[in-house]
């Protein structure tokens, strides 16, 4: 016998989903090869969260715009996103 799935209302999202690290608008489409931007960070935890967020955003952008290639690099107090040449063309 199959279990019946019930629809529930007003169930809050778990913390791991609602507490993502906000970054805001990323100028990925406007960047040319050799351009970069940096995102400042204050703590190791913020570095970890924002790096994950940036890499995910770049990955999703690249799925839509495969000719764009980026590198996300951690610094001491910032994360830098570089637009690099796509040699697969």
C-alpha positions as CSV (number, residue, x, y, z in Angstrom):
1,X,0.0,0.0,0.0
2,X,1.4,3.4,-1.0
3,X,1.9,6.1,1.6
4,X,-0.3,9.2,1.0
5,X,1.6,12.4,0.8
6,X,0.0,15.3,2.6
7,X,0.4,19.0,1.7
8,X,1.3,21.2,4.6
9,X,1.1,25.0,5.0
10,X,3.4,27.5,6.7
11,X,6.3,25.1,7.3
12,X,9.5,27.3,7.6
13,X,12.5,26.5,5.5
14,X,15.5,25.0,7.4
15,X,18.3,27.4,8.4
16,X,20.8,25.9,5.9
17,X,18.6,27.2,3.1
18,X,17.4,30.5,4.5
19,X,20.9,31.6,5.8
20,X,22.8,31.7,2.5
21,X,25.5,34.3,2.2
22,X,24.2,37.2,0.1
23,X,26.5,38.6,-2.6
24,X,24.3,40.7,-4.8
25,X,24.7,41.5,-8.5
26,X,27.7,40.1,-10.3
27,X,28.9,41.9,-13.5
28,X,29.8,38.6,-15.2
29,X,28.2,39.4,-18.5
30,X,30.0,42.8,-18.8
31,X,33.5,41.3,-18.1
32,X,36.1,40.9,-20.8
33,X,39.0,38.4,-20.7
34,X,41.6,39.8,-18.2
35,X,39.0,41.7,-16.1
36,X,38.4,40.7,-12.4
37,X,36.5,41.9,-9.4
38,X,36.9,41.2,-5.7
39,X,34.5,40.5,-2.9
40,X,35.8,41.5,0.6
41,X,35.5,39.0,3.5
42,X,36.2,39.4,7.2
43,X,36.3,35.9,8.6
44,X,37.2,32.3,7.5
45,X,33.6,31.3,7.8
46,X,32.5,34.2,5.6
47,X,35.3,33.2,3.1
48,X,34.0,29.7,3.0
49,X,30.4,30.6,2.4
50,X,31.0,33.4,-0.1
51,X,33.5,31.2,-2.1
52,X,30.9,28.5,-2.3
53,X,28.2,31.0,-3.4
54,X,30.5,32.6,-6.0
55,X,31.5,29.3,-7.5
56,X,27.9,28.2,-7.7
57,X,26.8,31.5,-9.3
58,X,29.7,31.3,-11.8
59,X,28.9,27.7,-12.6
60,X,25.2,28.5,-13.3
61,X,26.2,31.5,-15.4
62,X,28.5,29.4,-17.4
63,X,25.7,26.9,-18.2
64,X,23.8,29.7,-19.9
65,X,26.9,31.4,-21.4
66,X,29.4,28.6,-22.2
67,X,31.8,30.9,-24.0
68,X,32.5,32.7,-20.7
69,X,35.1,31.1,-18.4
70,X,35.9,32.3,-14.9
71,X,38.3,31.5,-12.1
72,X,37.4,32.1,-8.4
73,X,40.5,32.6,-6.2
74,X,40.7,33.1,-2.5
75,X,43.0,35.8,-1.1
76,X,43.8,36.7,2.5
77,X,40.9,39.1,3.0
78,X,39.0,38.8,-0.2
79,X,37.8,36.5,-3.1
80,X,38.7,37.5,-6.6
81,X,36.7,36.4,-9.7
82,X,38.7,36.5,-13.0
83,X,37.4,36.2,-16.5
84,X,39.8,34.0,-18.3
85,X,40.2,32.9,-21.9
86,X,38.1,30.0,-23.0
87,X,40.7,27.8,-24.9
88,X,38.0,25.2,-25.8
89,X,36.5,27.4,-28.6
